Amino acid sequence: MPPMQNIKRGTILFSPGQECFGFVVLKKGSIKVILTSAGGREIVLYHVHPGEICLQTFGCLTTGTNYSAFGVAEQDLEVEIIAPSMFHQLLADNKEFRQSIFNSVAIRFSDFEKLVENVALSSVELRLARALMRLVDEKQFVEMTHEHLANEIGSAREVVSRQLGKFVKAGIIEMSRGQIKITDQKKLADICENELG
């Protein structure tokens, strides 16, 4: 296998129009894949964690196309990068590797179905509550701006700010610059459990 590489948080791994440099096997950290519109709006397509596949990279390698989204290191990464030629050889010759790739692709497509359902059929309140529950740390803080939260849930910053204001009034959160403190996790969990869309 190729040598392990360390990549710093915030590094842009790939961007639209770039050729694929190889298949990333993530050992530690997480990668955020972001689609950007011509007008500058962003939406987070998915996150890649250890053991998961990046569909952008898989698609580029199997079809010979360039990237159409950004890949950003959310945390410091430890990765192995398999050269395109080796990836194709493993896919052709190694049944276990091929099966693991196909399984990962199937799981990732399921994630996409959930994303479409979430954006199309769920309210902003529910999407935001789910995002806060997913992103909160052990000290009950979410270190993220309104703009980044909007990108996470596929909404506009102004809409997210209004909904966060409602959460403040309900006693669910407290806000400071670039930081949100969850003050009533039970109420937030109740929103996630009780609202159907």
N, C-alpha and C positions, 0 to 999 in steps of 0.2 A: 504493500500500500504506500501511497505518497506520504511525505513527511507532514507532521502536524504544523499548522500555521496559527499564529496568534494575531487577531485583528481587533483593533480598538473600537470601543463604543462610538457610534456616530459616523463611522466610515461608510461611504457609499460603495456598496459592493458591485452594483450594476445600475445602468440607467438606460432609458429608452434609446434605441438605435445602436446600442453596443452589441458587439459579437459576444457569444458565450465563451468564456474562458475555461469552462470545465464544470464537472458535476460536484456540487458542494455536499460533503458529508459532515453535518454539524455534530460536534461532540459536546460543546458547552456554549451556553448563551442563547440568544434568540435574534432572529432576523425579521424585520417588518417589510412587507412588500406593499408598495403604494402606487396607485394609479392616479395620474394627474391629467386634468382636462386642459384644453387649449386656453381656457379662461383662468387657469390657476387653481381650480378647485381640486381637492384631494380626497381620496377615500382609501382606507386601509383594506386591501383585498384579503390578506391573511398574515399570520405570523408563522414562522418556522422555528420549531424547537428541536432539540436532539431526537433523532430517530424519525423525523418527518422530512418530507420532500418539498422542494420548491418547484411548483408547477411551471413557473416562468422558465427556470433553467431546464427542466425536463422537456418542455415544449420547444425551446430553442435548439437543444441537442438533437431531438428526434426529427425535427422538420427543417433544420438548417436556417432558421430565421433568427433575427436579432431580438433583443429584449424590447418589451413595450411598456415596462413599468420600472420603478426604482426599487432597489433592495438596499436596506439600511441596517447596519448592526445596531440593535436596540441595547445590547449589552456587550461587554468584551466577549470575543468569540475564540473558540478553539475549533479549527476545521481541518479536514483533509480535502484537497481538491483533486479530483480524478480527471485527468486530461481527456478531452473528447474522444480520442482514438481508443483509449483504454476503456472508457465508458461503453462505447459501442461493442468492443470485444467482450466485455463482461456481460453485456445484455444478450449477446448472441450465444456465448459459450457457457455461462454460469447460470444454471437453472434456479439456484437459490437466490442469487442476486436479482435475476429477472422477476421472480415471484415477489420478492420484497418490494421492488420498484412498483410493480403493478398494484400490489396491495396498498401501497402508500398513495398512489395516484387515485385509486378508488375512494380512499378516506378523504383525500383533499377535495375531490369533486363533491362529496357529501358536505364538506365544510362550505363550499361555494353555494350549494343549494340552501343551506341555513342562512348564509349572508344575504342572498336574494330575498328569501322569505322574511328575514329580519327587517331589511330596508323597505321592502314593499308592503308588508302587512302589519308590522308592529309600530306602536306609537313611539314618539320621541322619549316619553317618560320611561317606557319599558326598556328601550334600547340603551338609554343613558344609565338607568339603574343597573342593568346587566354589565355594562362597561365598568362602572364604578366598583361593582362586586368583584369583577375579574382583575382589576388593576390595583386594588387596595393592598397596601403592605401590612406587615405584622403590627405596625404602630397605628393602623387605621387611617393612614394618609394616602392620597393619590397625588403624585407629583406630576401634574400635567396641566397645560394651559387649556382654555376654552377652545381655542383653535384646534389643538391636537385631539381633544375629546370629540370635536365635531368630525374630524377626519376618521376617527375610530368608528363612529356610528353612522357615517354617511349623511351628515346633516350640515346645516349652516351654523357658523359660530354664534350668530345672534339668537338662533333658536335654542341652542344649547345653553347660552347664558340665561335666557328666560326660564328654562326648565330648572337650571341650577338655583335660580332665585326662588322658585317654588319649593325646591327641596330645603332651602334655608328657612323659609317661612314655616315649613312643616316640621322643622327641628331635626331633619335627617342629616344635614351636613353643616359645616362652617367653612367659609372660604377666606383665603388670603392669596396674595399674588403668586400664581403658578402652583398653588397647593390647595387641596381640598381635604378636609378632615371629616371622616364619617363619624357622626355622633350618635346615630341610631341605626345600627346595622340590621336590626330586626324589621324596622319599617321598610328599609331598602329591599330586604329579602322578601317581604310580603308583596311588594310591587312586582318583583320578578315571578313570584309564585301565583299571584292572583289575577294578573292582567293577561288576557289571552290574545291581545292584539288591538 
